[in-house]
């Protein structure tokens, strides 16, 4: 499961890159983004993964807000058991399933059910996506702590977008999170758009085999 410590405009690209990396590793993949804010993200994920948009995200909301609020604004009630069932069915059809969390680990899907609860119920290893710049050490380590406190297995951290020439701060952030967090920290470069070939090249160095072992 992919969750974010700091979320920005490129968030939808990260799971698409994971899906490409799975394919490069010879693993049949199914991408799940069960609740999505913004239809454009869904279309990009569906195109890259070769799936119908409704298969990638059965629920979509327009407002860029926390899922519990976005659903309320559209008069919809999110049912966690339905999201869990959909993700599990997807996993049964493929060798691996990538589930992207909406925002950070403690973001509420409903006022009584968070992204972390969703991850615990799915019992999937967690990959944390974080920005490499100033402030990421605390955000990322807090996310790791919150995941582990719930019994989740943290497979790794990915810093993205990782620049071609990282600054001293960015390089130290990566080394510090890896050391203090006790977790490998990979890096993904920025890409211009969700093109399958660009995503495949960007994801080629991800340690997917380690995450799945």
Backbone torsions as a table, in degrees:
resi	resn	phi	psi	omega
1	UNK	NA	136.2	179.9
2	UNK	-102.3	126.1	174.0
3	UNK	-130.7	164.9	-173.8
4	UNK	-115.7	141.3	170.8
5	UNK	-88.8	-38.4	174.2
6	UNK	-135.0	125.1	-173.0
7	UNK	-111.7	137.7	180.0
8	UNK	-142.5	-161.5	-173.2
9	UNK	-66.0	-25.8	-176.1
10	UNK	-88.9	9.5	-173.1
11	UNK	-59.0	-37.5	-176.0
12	UNK	-70.8	-18.3	-179.2
13	UNK	-74.9	-29.5	-173.7
14	UNK	-62.7	-51.2	178.1
15	UNK	-64.6	-31.3	176.8
16	UNK	-63.6	-39.4	176.6
17	UNK	-65.2	-38.7	177.5
18	UNK	-62.1	-42.1	179.1
19	UNK	-61.0	-43.1	177.5
20	UNK	-63.5	-40.0	179.8
21	UNK	-64.3	-39.0	176.4
22	UNK	-59.4	-44.0	-178.9
23	UNK	-64.9	-40.0	178.3
24	UNK	-63.4	-28.8	179.5
25	UNK	-85.3	1.0	177.7
26	UNK	83.7	22.5	-178.2
27	UNK	-108.6	125.5	174.7
28	UNK	-64.5	132.9	-169.1
29	UNK	-125.9	144.9	171.7
30	UNK	-131.5	123.5	-179.1
31	UNK	-91.2	131.1	175.9
32	UNK	-122.1	126.4	172.9
33	UNK	-131.5	73.3	-161.1
34	UNK	-59.8	-26.1	178.3
35	UNK	-138.9	118.9	-171.2
36	UNK	-126.8	138.3	175.1
37	UNK	-101.0	100.8	179.8
38	UNK	112.4	119.3	-174.8
39	UNK	-69.4	-29.3	-177.9
40	UNK	-60.0	-39.1	178.2
41	UNK	-61.5	-43.2	-179.0
42	UNK	-61.8	-44.7	-178.6
43	UNK	-63.3	-39.3	179.2
44	UNK	-65.3	-45.3	179.0
45	UNK	-63.1	-44.1	-178.9
46	UNK	-62.1	-41.9	-179.1
47	UNK	-64.3	-44.7	-178.5
48	UNK	-67.3	-37.8	-175.6
49	UNK	-90.6	-4.3	179.5
50	UNK	68.9	36.3	-178.5
51	UNK	-126.6	163.4	174.2
52	UNK	-74.9	145.3	178.9
53	UNK	-53.3	-38.7	-179.4
54	UNK	-67.9	-23.3	177.1
55	UNK	-78.7	-33.1	179.9
56	UNK	-74.0	-43.8	-177.0
57	UNK	-143.0	100.2	-179.4
58	UNK	-68.0	-20.5	177.0
59	UNK	-122.8	129.5	175.1
60	UNK	-133.4	141.1	178.3
61	UNK	-130.8	147.8	-178.0
62	UNK	-78.1	-48.2	-173.9
63	UNK	-62.9	131.9	176.3
64	UNK	-77.8	74.1	-176.1
65	UNK	-135.8	173.6	174.4
66	UNK	-55.8	142.8	-175.0
67	UNK	-54.0	-39.0	-178.3
68	UNK	-63.9	-37.3	179.1
69	UNK	-76.8	-42.8	179.9
70	UNK	-58.8	-41.7	178.4
71	UNK	-65.8	-43.5	-179.0
72	UNK	-62.6	-37.9	-179.6
73	UNK	-65.3	-24.4	178.9
74	UNK	-103.7	8.5	176.5
75	UNK	70.3	29.7	-178.2
76	UNK	-116.4	143.1	175.3
77	UNK	-109.4	120.9	179.1
78	UNK	-74.0	129.1	179.3
79	UNK	-108.1	100.7	-178.9
80	UNK	-52.7	-41.0	179.2
81	UNK	-58.6	-33.3	179.2
82	UNK	-70.5	-39.8	177.2
83	UNK	-64.3	-41.8	178.9
84	UNK	-62.3	-44.5	-178.7
85	UNK	-63.2	-41.6	-179.4
86	UNK	-64.8	-41.7	179.7
87	UNK	-66.2	-39.0	-178.8
88	UNK	-69.1	-38.3	176.8
89	UNK	-63.1	-42.6	178.3
90	UNK	-60.8	-41.0	179.8
91	UNK	-65.1	-32.0	179.5
92	UNK	-69.6	-21.3	-176.7
93	UNK	-92.9	-3.3	-174.4
94	UNK	-142.9	164.6	178.8
95	UNK	-74.1	-20.5	178.4
96	UNK	-154.4	150.8	176.7
97	UNK	-128.5	133.1	176.5
98	UNK	-105.0	119.7	179.6
99	UNK	-112.8	119.0	179.8
100	UNK	-93.4	125.6	173.7
101	UNK	-74.1	153.1	178.2
102	UNK	-91.3	104.6	-178.2
103	UNK	79.4	-150.1	-177.4
104	UNK	-83.0	175.9	-172.6
105	UNK	-64.3	-32.0	-176.3
106	UNK	-98.5	9.1	176.2
107	UNK	-65.2	132.6	-179.0
108	UNK	-80.3	127.5	167.4
109	UNK	-74.5	-43.0	167.7
110	UNK	-131.2	173.0	-178.5
111	UNK	-68.8	-9.4	177.9
112	UNK	-120.0	11.2	-173.6
113	UNK	-152.7	116.0	-175.1
114	UNK	-101.4	173.6	172.3
115	UNK	-58.4	-38.3	178.3
116	UNK	-63.0	-41.8	176.9
117	UNK	-60.3	-40.6	178.9
118	UNK	-61.5	-45.0	179.5
119	UNK	-63.6	-41.2	179.1
120	UNK	-62.8	-44.7	-178.7
121	UNK	-66.6	-32.0	178.0
122	UNK	-79.3	-21.5	179.4
123	UNK	56.7	42.3	177.7
124	UNK	-102.8	149.0	171.9
125	UNK	-65.3	149.4	-175.0
126	UNK	-106.8	134.2	170.1
127	UNK	-114.5	122.2	-177.3
128	UNK	-94.8	124.4	175.3
129	UNK	-97.3	129.2	-176.7
130	UNK	-142.0	154.3	174.8
131	UNK	-78.7	149.9	-175.0
132	UNK	-85.5	-7.5	-170.2
133	UNK	-85.6	-166.2	-177.2
134	UNK	-57.0	133.4	179.2
135	UNK	97.9	-12.6	-173.4
136	UNK	-74.8	-24.5	-178.3
137	UNK	-60.2	-52.3	-179.1
138	UNK	-65.0	-47.5	-179.4
139	UNK	-57.5	-45.2	-175.3
140	UNK	-71.7	-43.9	179.9
141	UNK	-65.5	-35.5	176.0
142	UNK	-64.8	-38.7	177.5
143	UNK	-64.5	-43.4	177.9
144	UNK	-60.9	-42.2	-179.5
145	UNK	-64.3	-42.9	179.7
146	UNK	-64.8	-38.0	179.0
147	UNK	-66.0	-48.2	-176.8
148	UNK	-68.7	-31.8	178.1
149	UNK	-62.7	-26.2	178.7
150	UNK	-93.2	4.2	179.1
151	UNK	85.6	11.4	179.5
152	UNK	-78.5	148.0	174.7
153	UNK	-91.9	121.1	177.7
154	UNK	-92.9	111.7	-177.5
155	UNK	-79.7	-29.3	-178.1
156	UNK	175.7	173.2	174.7
157	UNK	-122.8	143.3	175.5
158	UNK	-123.6	120.7	173.6
159	UNK	-88.4	126.2	-178.9
160	UNK	-156.3	142.2	-1.5
161	UNK	-78.3	129.5	-178.7
162	UNK	-91.9	120.4	-175.0
163	UNK	-72.6	157.5	177.5
164	UNK	-64.7	-30.8	178.3
165	UNK	-127.4	82.4	-177.6
166	UNK	-62.5	145.7	176.7
167	UNK	-75.2	171.1	177.3
168	UNK	-60.5	-37.9	179.3
169	UNK	-65.2	-45.8	-178.6
170	UNK	-63.6	-43.4	178.5
171	UNK	-63.0	-41.9	179.2
172	UNK	-69.4	-37.1	177.0
173	UNK	-57.5	-44.7	-179.2
174	UNK	-63.4	-46.6	-178.9
175	UNK	-66.1	-37.7	-177.8
176	UNK	-70.5	-42.9	177.6
177	UNK	-63.2	-40.7	179.5
178	UNK	-63.3	-42.0	-177.7
179	UNK	-74.1	-50.6	-176.3
180	UNK	-75.8	-30.1	-179.8
181	UNK	-85.3	-13.6	-179.6
182	UNK	60.3	41.6	-175.7
183	UNK	-147.5	142.2	176.7
184	UNK	-66.9	139.7	-179.8
185	UNK	-116.7	111.1	176.6
186	UNK	-92.3	175.7	-178.8
187	UNK	-139.7	144.9	176.9
188	UNK	-125.8	130.3	178.9
189	UNK	-76.4	162.4	175.3
190	UNK	-71.3	152.2	172.9
191	UNK	-130.2	159.0	-175.2
192	UNK	-77.5	-33.9	-175.0
193	UNK	-160.1	169.7	-177.9
194	UNK	-81.3	50.4	178.2
195	UNK	-80.7	133.6	-177.2
196	UNK	-54.8	-42.3	-179.1
197	UNK	-67.4	-40.7	178.2
198	UNK	-64.9	-40.8	178.7
199	UNK	-64.7	-40.9	-179.4
200	UNK	-62.3	-43.5	179.8
201	UNK	-66.8	-40.1	-178.9
202	UNK	-65.9	-32.7	-175.6
203	UNK	-90.9	-0.5	-171.1
204	UNK	-63.1	-25.6	-177.9
205	UNK	-97.4	3.3	179.2
206	UNK	-68.4	137.3	-178.3
207	UNK	-82.0	58.9	-175.2
208	UNK	-60.3	-39.1	179.3
209	UNK	-58.3	-39.9	178.1
210	UNK	-67.1	-39.7	-179.1
211	UNK	-65.5	-32.7	-176.5
212	UNK	-88.0	-11.5	-177.2
213	UNK	-79.9	NA	NA
